[in-house]
Amino acid sequence: MREQDTPEDEPVAYGRDAVDVSDFVYAATGARVRRLTLPDGAHWFPAVDVARNLGYANTRQALLWHVSPDCRQSLGDLARGVYGSDASRRIAGHGLKRSMKMVTLAGLVQLVNGCTKHECAPFRRWVADVVATVQREGAYELVPAPVQPDGPRTAYVMPEEIVDAIVRLEERSIRAEEACEAREAERHLLLREANRGQDLLTQAFHRIADSLDRLAERGQPGGSAAPASAGTPQELLACWQDRNLVITEDVRTVAAVLAPGLVEGAARCSAEEIATRTGLSPARVQDCVRHLLRRGCIRQSGCAPDGSPVYVLV
């Protein structure tokens, strides 16, 4: 909610502020606060936004303790005083409630002076300096800007204290963003390492489970596979089928790929190679191989130079 929130059909009668109100409020509160600017140039701010950014826990209590009654008003009363019966339509669409408390710029300064937020200390010191200067010299003057805009209003250089406060706030914001990005990058790195460790642990558990299953199957009747001298691949498959060791079509398909190598002494096939030859997915191929390992049909005796597992008859 900024100056552009003033209804388009409402003539704007105020002139340029001597100090840009957005920068002024940013230096005062350390935050960008929503603003409603009336046709007469008066700036109003949602009290809840100001109080939250200044660290007040209770907005209502902060208003009662720090803001004079003439510097606070509900949005509904404020709108009716400006727009009359057309108030509801004028304030619609800004995400604001009519019961919301608003404060003037003077009320905002009162809240800043009453807070303990560290970032507001430079602004409070400047306000104190302004008051002391007025008491001592009778006035506090801004320095006119070297380049003046067209029109009757005079542009002024922003007070050095306000500029310094804004610069410090921007630097703090940049450092906070950089720290947040660094923490996010570190979090992603830790997640990747954790996922990798989890994958390795899962693989180790699978290998342990397969080994235990093979040991258990060998101790059961009918758990031994065909002897190493099983003749032809067809005879080996028939032997496994007779012993009820090959129980599904997918397992038989994978066994048929391994059988020629097994009867010759060893079968060297990766899951991807078997998947390509059978049309099964690599995951399904691995399930079928684990079934043959658990049933005691084959065992893994190592790996080939290319990393493919080497299977032999038990």
Secondary structure, 3 states (H helix, E strand, C coil): CCHHHCCCCCCCCCCCCCCCHHHHHHHHHCCCCCCEECCCCCEEEEHHHHHHHHCCCCHHHHHHHHCCHHHEEEHHHHHHHHHHHHHHHHHCCCCCCCCCEEEEHHHHHHHHHHCCCHHHHHHHHHHHHHHHHHHHHCCCCCCECCCCCCCCCCCECCCHHHHHHHHHHHHHHHHHHHHHHHHHHHHHHHHHHHHHHHHHHHHHHHHHHHHHHHHHHHCCCCCCCCCCCCCCHHHHHHHHHHCCCCCCHHHHHHHHHHHHHHHHCCEECCHHHHHHHHCCCHHHHHHHHHHHHHCCCEEEEEECCCCCEEEEEC
